[in-house]
Amino acid sequence: MTAYLLGNLLGRFVLSYALIWLVMFLMSRLSWRNAFRRSNHWGGLVATTTTFLIGLIAAQSNGAAP
């Protein structure tokens, strides 16, 4: 596994987590502590992983991912 591929995957996962955290932040009425608690719960982690995999599959089908 190259550093480029590892960075690409790690970056996609971090952005997926940030997107889910932002949704949780808005749902928890702008409380960042509740947003962290909800995004680190199993439901938030499943949503993060699902978002990551959907983005990875979409990029692979377009030929953008290595």
CHARMM internal coordinates of N, CA and C (Angstrom, degrees):
IC EDIT
DIST 1 N 1 CA 1.4508
DIST 1 CA 1 C 1.5316
ANGL 1 N 1 CA 1 C 107.64
DIST 1 C 2 N 1.3098
ANGL 1 CA 1 C 2 N 115.64
DIHE 1 N 1 CA 1 C 2 N 125.70
DIST 2 N 2 CA 1.4561
ANGL 1 C 2 N 2 CA 120.21
DIHE 1 CA 1 C 2 N 2 CA -178.15
DIST 2 CA 2 C 1.5243
ANGL 2 N 2 CA 2 C 110.44
DIHE 1 C 2 N 2 CA 2 C -82.16
DIST 2 C 3 N 1.3184
ANGL 2 CA 2 C 3 N 114.32
DIHE 2 N 2 CA 2 C 3 N 164.09
DIST 3 N 3 CA 1.4596
ANGL 2 C 3 N 3 CA 119.66
DIHE 2 CA 2 C 3 N 3 CA 178.46
DIST 3 CA 3 C 1.5269
ANGL 3 N 3 CA 3 C 110.43
DIHE 2 C 3 N 3 CA 3 C -66.32
DIST 3 C 4 N 1.3244
ANGL 3 CA 3 C 4 N 116.80
DIHE 3 N 3 CA 3 C 4 N -33.58
DIST 4 N 4 CA 1.4600
ANGL 3 C 4 N 4 CA 120.66
DIHE 3 CA 3 C 4 N 4 CA 178.33
DIST 4 CA 4 C 1.5251
ANGL 4 N 4 CA 4 C 110.96
DIHE 3 C 4 N 4 CA 4 C -63.08
DIST 4 C 5 N 1.3061
ANGL 4 CA 4 C 5 N 116.74
DIHE 4 N 4 CA 4 C 5 N -46.58
DIST 5 N 5 CA 1.4652
ANGL 4 C 5 N 5 CA 121.23
DIHE 4 CA 4 C 5 N 5 CA 179.90
DIST 5 CA 5 C 1.5260
ANGL 5 N 5 CA 5 C 111.00
DIHE 4 C 5 N 5 CA 5 C -65.47
DIST 5 C 6 N 1.3233
ANGL 5 CA 5 C 6 N 116.70
DIHE 5 N 5 CA 5 C 6 N -43.30
DIST 6 N 6 CA 1.4613
ANGL 5 C 6 N 6 CA 120.62
DIHE 5 CA 5 C 6 N 6 CA 178.99
DIST 6 CA 6 C 1.5313
ANGL 6 N 6 CA 6 C 110.88
DIHE 5 C 6 N 6 CA 6 C -62.86
DIST 6 C 7 N 1.3213
ANGL 6 CA 6 C 7 N 117.06
DIHE 6 N 6 CA 6 C 7 N -42.37
DIST 7 N 7 CA 1.4672
ANGL 6 C 7 N 7 CA 120.75
DIHE 6 CA 6 C 7 N 7 CA 177.52
DIST 7 CA 7 C 1.5076
ANGL 7 N 7 CA 7 C 112.43
DIHE 6 C 7 N 7 CA 7 C -64.82
DIST 7 C 8 N 1.3325
ANGL 7 CA 7 C 8 N 116.23
DIHE 7 N 7 CA 7 C 8 N -38.76
DIST 8 N 8 CA 1.4583
ANGL 7 C 8 N 8 CA 120.79
DIHE 7 CA 7 C 8 N 8 CA 178.15
DIST 8 CA 8 C 1.5261
ANGL 8 N 8 CA 8 C 110.67
DIHE 7 C 8 N 8 CA 8 C -63.59
DIST 8 C 9 N 1.3137
ANGL 8 CA 8 C 9 N 117.15
DIHE 8 N 8 CA 8 C 9 N -47.16
DIST 9 N 9 CA 1.4638
ANGL 8 C 9 N 9 CA 120.70
DIHE 8 CA 8 C 9 N 9 CA -179.52
DIST 9 CA 9 C 1.5211
ANGL 9 N 9 CA 9 C 111.84
DIHE 8 C 9 N 9 CA 9 C -66.22
DIST 9 C 10 N 1.3338
ANGL 9 CA 9 C 10 N 116.74
DIHE 9 N 9 CA 9 C 10 N -43.63
DIST 10 N 10 CA 1.4644
ANGL 9 C 10 N 10 CA 120.52
DIHE 9 CA 9 C 10 N 10 CA 179.78
DIST 10 CA 10 C 1.5288
ANGL 10 N 10 CA 10 C 111.00
DIHE 9 C 10 N 10 CA 10 C -64.81
DIST 10 C 11 N 1.3256
ANGL 10 CA 10 C 11 N 116.22
DIHE 10 N 10 CA 10 C 11 N -41.00
DIST 11 N 11 CA 1.4659
ANGL 10 C 11 N 11 CA 120.09
DIHE 10 CA 10 C 11 N 11 CA 178.07
DIST 11 CA 11 C 1.5141
ANGL 11 N 11 CA 11 C 112.13
DIHE 10 C 11 N 11 CA 11 C -63.80
DIST 11 C 12 N 1.3273
ANGL 11 CA 11 C 12 N 116.72
DIHE 11 N 11 CA 11 C 12 N -41.01
DIST 12 N 12 CA 1.4608
ANGL 11 C 12 N 12 CA 120.05
DIHE 11 CA 11 C 12 N 12 CA 177.90
DIST 12 CA 12 C 1.5240
ANGL 12 N 12 CA 12 C 110.82
DIHE 11 C 12 N 12 CA 12 C -63.67
DIST 12 C 13 N 1.3315
ANGL 12 CA 12 C 13 N 116.75
DIHE 12 N 12 CA 12 C 13 N -40.36
DIST 13 N 13 CA 1.4623
ANGL 12 C 13 N 13 CA 119.07
DIHE 12 CA 12 C 13 N 13 CA -179.32
DIST 13 CA 13 C 1.5327
ANGL 13 N 13 CA 13 C 111.15
DIHE 12 C 13 N 13 CA 13 C -68.10
DIST 13 C 14 N 1.3276
ANGL 13 CA 13 C 14 N 116.82
DIHE 13 N 13 CA 13 C 14 N -40.12
DIST 14 N 14 CA 1.4743
ANGL 13 C 14 N 14 CA 120.11
DIHE 13 CA 13 C 14 N 14 CA 178.72
DIST 14 CA 14 C 1.5242
ANGL 14 N 14 CA 14 C 110.51
DIHE 13 C 14 N 14 CA 14 C -64.26
DIST 14 C 15 N 1.3260
ANGL 14 CA 14 C 15 N 117.52
DIHE 14 N 14 CA 14 C 15 N -42.13
DIST 15 N 15 CA 1.4595
ANGL 14 C 15 N 15 CA 119.82
DIHE 14 CA 14 C 15 N 15 CA 178.18
DIST 15 CA 15 C 1.5310
ANGL 15 N 15 CA 15 C 111.91
DIHE 14 C 15 N 15 CA 15 C -67.44
DIST 15 C 16 N 1.3168
ANGL 15 CA 15 C 16 N 116.98
DIHE 15 N 15 CA 15 C 16 N -34.28
DIST 16 N 16 CA 1.4682
ANGL 15 C 16 N 16 CA 119.97
DIHE 15 CA 15 C 16 N 16 CA 175.45
DIST 16 CA 16 C 1.5207
ANGL 16 N 16 CA 16 C 110.39
DIHE 15 C 16 N 16 CA 16 C -64.32
DIST 16 C 17 N 1.3437
ANGL 16 CA 16 C 17 N 116.10
DIHE 16 N 16 CA 16 C 17 N -43.05
DIST 17 N 17 CA 1.4632
ANGL 16 C 17 N 17 CA 120.00
DIHE 16 CA 16 C 17 N 17 CA 178.10
DIST 17 CA 17 C 1.5311
ANGL 17 N 17 CA 17 C 110.50
DIHE 16 C 17 N 17 CA 17 C -63.37
DIST 17 C 18 N 1.3270
ANGL 17 CA 17 C 18 N 116.74
DIHE 17 N 17 CA 17 C 18 N -41.78
DIST 18 N 18 CA 1.4693
ANGL 17 C 18 N 18 CA 120.19
DIHE 17 CA 17 C 18 N 18 CA -179.85
DIST 18 CA 18 C 1.5241
ANGL 18 N 18 CA 18 C 111.16
DIHE 17 C 18 N 18 CA 18 C -63.74
DIST 18 C 19 N 1.3239
ANGL 18 CA 18 C 19 N 116.80
DIHE 18 N 18 CA 18 C 19 N -38.37
DIST 19 N 19 CA 1.4637
ANGL 18 C 19 N 19 CA 120.45
DIHE 18 CA 18 C 19 N 19 CA 178.12
DIST 19 CA 19 C 1.5292
ANGL 19 N 19 CA 19 C 110.80
DIHE 18 C 19 N 19 CA 19 C -64.73
DIST 19 C 20 N 1.3163
ANGL 19 CA 19 C 20 N 117.24
DIHE 19 N 19 CA 19 C 20 N -45.04
DIST 20 N 20 CA 1.4702
ANGL 19 C 20 N 20 CA 120.80
DIHE 19 CA 19 C 20 N 20 CA 179.00
DIST 20 CA 20 C 1.5255
ANGL 20 N 20 CA 20 C 110.00
DIHE 19 C 20 N 20 CA 20 C -66.75
DIST 20 C 21 N 1.3412
ANGL 20 CA 20 C 21 N 117.70
DIHE 20 N 20 CA 20 C 21 N -38.82
DIST 21 N 21 CA 1.4573
ANGL 20 C 21 N 21 CA 120.35
DIHE 20 CA 20 C 21 N 21 CA 178.33
DIST 21 CA 21 C 1.5258
ANGL 21 N 21 CA 21 C 110.52
DIHE 20 C 21 N 21 CA 21 C -63.02
DIST 21 C 22 N 1.3376
ANGL 21 CA 21 C 22 N 116.91
DIHE 21 N 21 CA 21 C 22 N -39.66
DIST 22 N 22 CA 1.4631
ANGL 21 C 22 N 22 CA 120.18
DIHE 21 CA 21 C 22 N 22 CA 178.89
DIST 22 CA 22 C 1.5313
ANGL 22 N 22 CA 22 C 110.93
DIHE 21 C 22 N 22 CA 22 C -64.06
DIST 22 C 23 N 1.3189
ANGL 22 CA 22 C 23 N 116.84
DIHE 22 N 22 CA 22 C 23 N -41.21
DIST 23 N 23 CA 1.4681
ANGL 22 C 23 N 23 CA 120.04
DIHE 22 CA 22 C 23 N 23 CA 177.11
DIST 23 CA 23 C 1.5266
ANGL 23 N 23 CA 23 C 109.99
DIHE 22 C 23 N 23 CA 23 C -63.33
DIST 23 C 24 N 1.3235
ANGL 23 CA 23 C 24 N 117.07
DIHE 23 N 23 CA 23 C 24 N -44.81
DIST 24 N 24 CA 1.4709
ANGL 23 C 24 N 24 CA 120.46
DIHE 23 CA 23 C 24 N 24 CA 178.52
DIST 24 CA 24 C 1.5291
ANGL 24 N 24 CA 24 C 111.24
DIHE 23 C 24 N 24 CA 24 C -64.41
DIST 24 C 25 N 1.3244
ANGL 24 CA 24 C 25 N 117.18
DIHE 24 N 24 CA 24 C 25 N -35.11
DIST 25 N 25 CA 1.4599
ANGL 24 C 25 N 25 CA 122.33
DIHE 24 CA 24 C 25 N 25 CA 178.18
DIST 25 CA 25 C 1.5217
ANGL 25 N 25 CA 25 C 110.54
DIHE 24 C 25 N 25 CA 25 C -62.76
DIST 25 C 26 N 1.3223
ANGL 25 CA 25 C 26 N 115.75
DIHE 25 N 25 CA 25 C 26 N -43.48
DIST 26 N 26 CA 1.4640
ANGL 25 C 26 N 26 CA 119.20
DIHE 25 CA 25 C 26 N 26 CA 178.97
DIST 26 CA 26 C 1.5218
ANGL 26 N 26 CA 26 C 111.71
DIHE 25 C 26 N 26 CA 26 C -71.09
DIST 26 C 27 N 1.3403
ANGL 26 CA 26 C 27 N 117.08
DIHE 26 N 26 CA 26 C 27 N -35.29
DIST 27 N 27 CA 1.4623
ANGL 26 C 27 N 27 CA 120.43
DIHE 26 CA 26 C 27 N 27 CA 179.20
DIST 27 CA 27 C 1.5302
ANGL 27 N 27 CA 27 C 112.52
DIHE 26 C 27 N 27 CA 27 C -71.85
DIST 27 C 28 N 1.3289
ANGL 27 CA 27 C 28 N 116.95
DIHE 27 N 27 CA 27 C 28 N -27.21
DIST 28 N 28 CA 1.4702
ANGL 27 C 28 N 28 CA 119.73
DIHE 27 CA 27 C 28 N 28 CA -177.62
DIST 28 CA 28 C 1.5276
ANGL 28 N 28 CA 28 C 111.50
DIHE 27 C 28 N 28 CA 28 C -94.42
DIST 28 C 29 N 1.3147
ANGL 28 CA 28 C 29 N 116.32
DIHE 28 N 28 CA 28 C 29 N 22.97
DIST 29 N 29 CA 1.4703
ANGL 28 C 29 N 29 CA 123.19
DIHE 28 CA 28 C 29 N 29 CA 175.63
DIST 29 CA 29 C 1.5298
ANGL 29 N 29 CA 29 C 112.12
DIHE 28 C 29 N 29 CA 29 C 58.41
DIST 29 C 30 N 1.3410
ANGL 29 CA 29 C 30 N 115.41
DIHE 29 N 29 CA 29 C 30 N 47.47
DIST 30 N 30 CA 1.4623
ANGL 29 C 30 N 30 CA 124.62
DIHE 29 CA 29 C 30 N 30 CA 173.39
DIST 30 CA 30 C 1.5323
ANGL 30 N 30 CA 30 C 113.34
DIHE 29 C 30 N 30 CA 30 C 63.60
DIST 30 C 31 N 1.3196
ANGL 30 CA 30 C 31 N 116.39
DIHE 30 N 30 CA 30 C 31 N 33.20
DIST 31 N 31 CA 1.4574
ANGL 30 C 31 N 31 CA 121.69
DIHE 30 CA 30 C 31 N 31 CA 174.47
DIST 31 CA 31 C 1.5305
ANGL 31 N 31 CA 31 C 108.55
DIHE 30 C 31 N 31 CA 31 C -104.01
DIST 31 C 32 N 1.3261
ANGL 31 CA 31 C 32 N 116.63
DIHE 31 N 31 CA 31 C 32 N 106.97
DIST 32 N 32 CA 1.4672
ANGL 31 C 32 N 32 CA 119.88
DIHE 31 CA 31 C 32 N 32 CA -174.85
DIST 32 CA 32 C 1.5155
ANGL 32 N 32 CA 32 C 112.30
DIHE 31 C 32 N 32 CA 32 C -67.63
DIST 32 C 33 N 1.3232
ANGL 32 CA 32 C 33 N 118.27
DIHE 32 N 32 CA 32 C 33 N -28.26
DIST 33 N 33 CA 1.4714
ANGL 32 C 33 N 33 CA 120.24
DIHE 32 CA 32 C 33 N 33 CA 177.86
DIST 33 CA 33 C 1.5222
ANGL 33 N 33 CA 33 C 110.99
DIHE 32 C 33 N 33 CA 33 C -68.05
DIST 33 C 34 N 1.3232
ANGL 33 CA 33 C 34 N 116.08
DIHE 33 N 33 CA 33 C 34 N -44.77
DIST 34 N 34 CA 1.4685
ANGL 33 C 34 N 34 CA 119.12
DIHE 33 CA 33 C 34 N 34 CA 176.96
DIST 34 CA 34 C 1.5180
ANGL 34 N 34 CA 34 C 111.01
DIHE 33 C 34 N 34 CA 34 C -65.56
DIST 34 C 35 N 1.3252
ANGL 34 CA 34 C 35 N 117.00
DIHE 34 N 34 CA 34 C 35 N -34.67
DIST 35 N 35 CA 1.4658
ANGL 34 C 35 N 35 CA 120.29
DIHE 34 CA 34 C 35 N 35 CA 178.58
DIST 35 CA 35 C 1.5233
ANGL 35 N 35 CA 35 C 110.61
DIHE 34 C 35 N 35 CA 35 C -64.09
DIST 35 C 36 N 1.3277
ANGL 35 CA 35 C 36 N 118.18
DIHE 35 N 35 CA 35 C 36 N -42.45
DIST 36 N 36 CA 1.4637
ANGL 35 C 36 N 36 CA 120.46
DIHE 35 CA 35 C 36 N 36 CA 177.22
DIST 36 CA 36 C 1.5245
ANGL 36 N 36 CA 36 C 111.24
DIHE 35 C 36 N 36 CA 36 C -65.86
DIST 36 C 37 N 1.3122
ANGL 36 CA 36 C 37 N 116.70
DIHE 36 N 36 CA 36 C 37 N -40.62
DIST 37 N 37 CA 1.4603
ANGL 36 C 37 N 37 CA 119.76
DIHE 36 CA 36 C 37 N 37 CA -179.99
DIST 37 CA 37 C 1.5254
ANGL 37 N 37 CA 37 C 110.80
DIHE 36 C 37 N 37 CA 37 C -64.24
DIST 37 C 38 N 1.3344
ANGL 37 CA 37 C 38 N 116.77
DIHE 37 N 37 CA 37 C 38 N -42.85
DIST 38 N 38 CA 1.4646
ANGL 37 C 38 N 38 CA 120.37
DIHE 37 CA 37 C 38 N 38 CA -178.82
DIST 38 CA 38 C 1.5239
ANGL 38 N 38 CA 38 C 112.13
DIHE 37 C 38 N 38 CA 38 C -71.59
DIST 38 C 39 N 1.3241
ANGL 38 CA 38 C 39 N 117.74
DIHE 38 N 38 CA 38 C 39 N -37.24
DIST 39 N 39 CA 1.4637
ANGL 38 C 39 N 39 CA 119.45
DIHE 38 CA 38 C 39 N 39 CA -177.86
DIST 39 CA 39 C 1.5274
ANGL 39 N 39 CA 39 C 111.55
DIHE 38 C 39 N 39 CA 39 C -75.76
DIST 39 C 40 N 1.3167
ANGL 39 CA 39 C 40 N 118.55
DIHE 39 N 39 CA 39 C 40 N -21.63
DIST 40 N 40 CA 1.4576
ANGL 39 C 40 N 40 CA 120.92
DIHE 39 CA 39 C 40 N 40 CA 176.95
DIST 40 CA 40 C 1.5193
ANGL 40 N 40 CA 40 C 112.67
DIHE 39 C 40 N 40 CA 40 C -92.83
DIST 40 C 41 N 1.3063
ANGL 40 CA 40 C 41 N 117.66
DIHE 40 N 40 CA 40 C 41 N -2.14
DIST 41 N 41 CA 1.4529
ANGL 40 C 41 N 41 CA 122.47
DIHE 40 CA 40 C 41 N 41 CA 174.29
DIST 41 CA 41 C 1.5255
ANGL 41 N 41 CA 41 C 108.01
DIHE 40 C 41 N 41 CA 41 C -76.86
DIST 41 C 42 N 1.3099
ANGL 41 CA 41 C 42 N 117.90
DIHE 41 N 41 CA 41 C 42 N 166.76
DIST 42 N 42 CA 1.4631
ANGL 41 C 42 N 42 CA 120.46
DIHE 41 CA 41 C 42 N 42 CA -174.05
DIST 42 CA 42 C 1.5284
ANGL 42 N 42 CA 42 C 112.02
DIHE 41 C 42 N 42 CA 42 C -60.35
DIST 42 C 43 N 1.3021
ANGL 42 CA 42 C 43 N 117.86
DIHE 42 N 42 CA 42 C 43 N -34.78
DIST 43 N 43 CA 1.4634
ANGL 42 C 43 N 43 CA 120.31
DIHE 42 CA 42 C 43 N 43 CA 179.75
DIST 43 CA 43 C 1.5186
ANGL 43 N 43 CA 43 C 112.58
DIHE 42 C 43 N 43 CA 43 C -66.58
DIST 43 C 44 N 1.3180
ANGL 43 CA 43 C 44 N 116.05
DIHE 43 N 43 CA 43 C 44 N -40.12
DIST 44 N 44 CA 1.4585
ANGL 43 C 44 N 44 CA 120.19
DIHE 43 CA 43 C 44 N 44 CA 177.49
DIST 44 CA 44 C 1.5146
ANGL 44 N 44 CA 44 C 111.95
DIHE 43 C 44 N 44 CA 44 C -67.91
DIST 44 C 45 N 1.3252
ANGL 44 CA 44 C 45 N 116.15
DIHE 44 N 44 CA 44 C 45 N -37.26
DIST 45 N 45 CA 1.4624
ANGL 44 C 45 N 45 CA 119.51
DIHE 44 CA 44 C 45 N 45 CA 178.90
DIST 45 CA 45 C 1.5293
ANGL 45 N 45 CA 45 C 111.69
DIHE 44 C 45 N 45 CA 45 C -70.40
DIST 45 C 46 N 1.3248
ANGL 45 CA 45 C 46 N 116.91
DIHE 45 N 45 CA 45 C 46 N -35.15
DIST 46 N 46 CA 1.4672
ANGL 45 C 46 N 46 CA 120.10
DIHE 45 CA 45 C 46 N 46 CA 175.46
DIST 46 CA 46 C 1.5257
ANGL 46 N 46 CA 46 C 109.86
DIHE 45 C 46 N 46 CA 46 C -66.84
DIST 46 C 47 N 1.3224
ANGL 46 CA 46 C 47 N 117.00
DIHE 46 N 46 CA 46 C 47 N -41.63
DIST 47 N 47 CA 1.4654
ANGL 46 C 47 N 47 CA 120.43
DIHE 46 CA 46 C 47 N 47 CA 177.84
DIST 47 CA 47 C 1.5226
ANGL 47 N 47 CA 47 C 111.27
DIHE 46 C 47 N 47 CA 47 C -64.40
DIST 47 C 48 N 1.3233
ANGL 47 CA 47 C 48 N 117.50
DIHE 47 N 47 CA 47 C 48 N -39.34
DIST 48 N 48 CA 1.4586
ANGL 47 C 48 N 48 CA 121.32
DIHE 47 CA 47 C 48 N 48 CA 177.78
DIST 48 CA 48 C 1.5230
ANGL 48 N 48 CA 48 C 111.02
DIHE 47 C 48 N 48 CA 48 C -64.17
DIST 48 C 49 N 1.3158
ANGL 48 CA 48 C 49 N 116.69
DIHE 48 N 48 CA 48 C 49 N -45.85
DIST 49 N 49 CA 1.4611
ANGL 48 C 49 N 49 CA 120.64
DIHE 48 CA 48 C 49 N 49 CA 179.96
DIST 49 CA 49 C 1.5250
ANGL 49 N 49 CA 49 C 110.93
DIHE 48 C 49 N 49 CA 49 C -65.36
DIST 49 C 50 N 1.3161
ANGL 49 CA 49 C 50 N 117.07
DIHE 49 N 49 CA 49 C 50 N -39.98
DIST 50 N 50 CA 1.4644
ANGL 49 C 50 N 50 CA 120.39
DIHE 49 CA 49 C 50 N 50 CA 178.54
DIST 50 CA 50 C 1.5263
ANGL 50 N 50 CA 50 C 110.84
DIHE 49 C 50 N 50 CA 50 C -64.37
DIST 50 C 51 N 1.3236
ANGL 50 CA 50 C 51 N 117.56
DIHE 50 N 50 CA 50 C 51 N -44.14
DIST 51 N 51 CA 1.4581
ANGL 50 C 51 N 51 CA 121.42
DIHE 50 CA 50 C 51 N 51 CA 178.09
DIST 51 CA 51 C 1.5276
ANGL 51 N 51 CA 51 C 110.66
DIHE 50 C 51 N 51 CA 51 C -62.44
DIST 51 C 52 N 1.3202
ANGL 51 CA 51 C 52 N 116.44
DIHE 51 N 51 CA 51 C 52 N -40.89
DIST 52 N 52 CA 1.4652
ANGL 51 C 52 N 52 CA 121.77
DIHE 51 CA 51 C 52 N 52 CA 177.93
DIST 52 CA 52 C 1.5285
ANGL 52 N 52 CA 52 C 110.71
DIHE 51 C 52 N 52 CA 52 C -61.34
DIST 52 C 53 N 1.3266
ANGL 52 CA 52 C 53 N 116.82
DIHE 52 N 52 CA 52 C 53 N -46.98
DIST 53 N 53 CA 1.4617
ANGL 52 C 53 N 53 CA 120.39
DIHE 52 CA 52 C 53 N 53 CA -177.87
DIST 53 CA 53 C 1.5255
ANGL 53 N 53 CA 53 C 112.29
DIHE 52 C 53 N 53 CA 53 C -68.71
DIST 53 C 54 N 1.3183
ANGL 53 CA 53 C 54 N 117.90
DIHE 53 N 53 CA 53 C 54 N -37.71
DIST 54 N 54 CA 1.4656
ANGL 53 C 54 N 54 CA 120.47
DIHE 53 CA 53 C 54 N 54 CA 177.25
DIST 54 CA 54 C 1.5237
ANGL 54 N 54 CA 54 C 110.19
DIHE 53 C 54 N 54 CA 54 C -63.73
DIST 54 C 55 N 1.3224
ANGL 54 CA 54 C 55 N 117.15
DIHE 54 N 54 CA 54 C 55 N -43.44
DIST 55 N 55 CA 1.4623
ANGL 54 C 55 N 55 CA 120.28
DIHE 54 CA 54 C 55 N 55 CA 177.35
DIST 55 CA 55 C 1.5134
ANGL 55 N 55 CA 55 C 112.43
DIHE 54 C 55 N 55 CA 55 C -64.53
DIST 55 C 56 N 1.3228
ANGL 55 CA 55 C 56 N 117.11
DIHE 55 N 55 CA 55 C 56 N -38.06
DIST 56 N 56 CA 1.4626
ANGL 55 C 56 N 56 CA 121.36
DIHE 55 CA 55 C 56 N 56 CA 179.61
DIST 56 CA 56 C 1.5180
ANGL 56 N 56 CA 56 C 110.93
DIHE 55 C 56 N 56 CA 56 C -67.89
DIST 56 C 57 N 1.3283
ANGL 56 CA 56 C 57 N 116.96
DIHE 56 N 56 CA 56 C 57 N -42.47
DIST 57 N 57 CA 1.4671
ANGL 56 C 57 N 57 CA 120.57
DIHE 56 CA 56 C 57 N 57 CA 178.60
DIST 57 CA 57 C 1.5217
ANGL 57 N 57 CA 57 C 110.56
DIHE 56 C 57 N 57 CA 57 C -66.08
DIST 57 C 58 N 1.3201
ANGL 57 CA 57 C 58 N 117.23
DIHE 57 N 57 CA 57 C 58 N -40.48
DIST 58 N 58 CA 1.4679
ANGL 57 C 58 N 58 CA 120.43
DIHE 57 CA 57 C 58 N 58 CA 179.04
DIST 58 CA 58 C 1.5224
ANGL 58 N 58 CA 58 C 110.89
DIHE 57 C 58 N 58 CA 58 C -64.35
DIST 58 C 59 N 1.3258
ANGL 58 CA 58 C 59 N 117.39
DIHE 58 N 58 CA 58 C 59 N -41.47
DIST 59 N 59 CA 1.4550
ANGL 58 C 59 N 59 CA 120.45
DIHE 58 CA 58 C 59 N 59 CA 179.99
DIST 59 CA 59 C 1.5298
ANGL 59 N 59 CA 59 C 110.38
DIHE 58 C 59 N 59 CA 59 C -68.73
DIST 59 C 60 N 1.3082
ANGL 59 CA 59 C 60 N 117.75
DIHE 59 N 59 CA 59 C 60 N -37.00
DIST 60 N 60 CA 1.4574
ANGL 59 C 60 N 60 CA 121.15
DIHE 59 CA 59 C 60 N 60 CA 179.88
DIST 60 CA 60 C 1.5344
ANGL 60 N 60 CA 60 C 110.56
DIHE 59 C 60 N 60 CA 60 C -68.14
DIST 60 C 61 N 1.3182
ANGL 60 CA 60 C 61 N 117.56
DIHE 60 N 60 CA 60 C 61 N -38.55
DIST 61 N 61 CA 1.4621
ANGL 60 C 61 N 61 CA 119.72
DIHE 60 CA 60 C 61 N 61 CA -179.40
DIST 61 CA 61 C 1.5335
ANGL 61 N 61 CA 61 C 111.55
DIHE 60 C 61 N 61 CA 61 C -70.81
DIST 61 C 62 N 1.3440
ANGL 61 CA 61 C 62 N 117.20
DIHE 61 N 61 CA 61 C 62 N -26.43
DIST 62 N 62 CA 1.4657
ANGL 61 C 62 N 62 CA 121.05
DIHE 61 CA 61 C 62 N 62 CA 177.06
DIST 62 CA 62 C 1.5199
ANGL 62 N 62 CA 62 C 112.37
DIHE 61 C 62 N 62 CA 62 C -86.81
DIST 62 C 63 N 1.3142
ANGL 62 CA 62 C 63 N 116.96
DIHE 62 N 62 CA 62 C 63 N -8.89
DIST 63 N 63 CA 1.4531
ANGL 62 C 63 N 63 CA 121.01
DIHE 62 CA 62 C 63 N 63 CA -179.32
DIST 63 CA 63 C 1.5182
ANGL 63 N 63 CA 63 C 113.61
DIHE 62 C 63 N 63 CA 63 C 81.46
DIST 63 C 64 N 1.3262
ANGL 63 CA 63 C 64 N 118.13
DIHE 63 N 63 CA 63 C 64 N 16.41
DIST 64 N 64 CA 1.4541
ANGL 63 C 64 N 64 CA 121.32
DIHE 63 CA 63 C 64 N 64 CA -177.54
DIST 64 CA 64 C 1.5258
ANGL 64 N 64 CA 64 C 112.30
DIHE 63 C 64 N 64 CA 64 C -86.01
DIST 64 C 65 N 1.3049
ANGL 64 CA 64 C 65 N 118.10
DIHE 64 N 64 CA 64 C 65 N -28.25
DIST 65 N 65 CA 1.4689
ANGL 64 C 65 N 65 CA 121.36
DIHE 64 CA 64 C 65 N 65 CA -177.29
DIST 65 CA 65 C 1.5249
ANGL 65 N 65 CA 65 C 108.83
DIHE 64 C 65 N 65 CA 65 C -89.99
DIST 65 C 66 N 1.3402
ANGL 65 CA 65 C 66 N 116.71
DIHE 65 N 65 CA 65 C 66 N 145.51
DIST 66 N 66 CA 1.4805
ANGL 65 C 66 N 66 CA 119.43
DIHE 65 CA 65 C 66 N 66 CA 178.92
DIST 66 CA 66 C 1.5190
ANGL 66 N 66 CA 66 C 112.69
DIHE 65 C 66 N 66 CA 66 C -71.64
END
COOR INIT
IC SEED 1 N 1 CA 1 C
IC BUILD
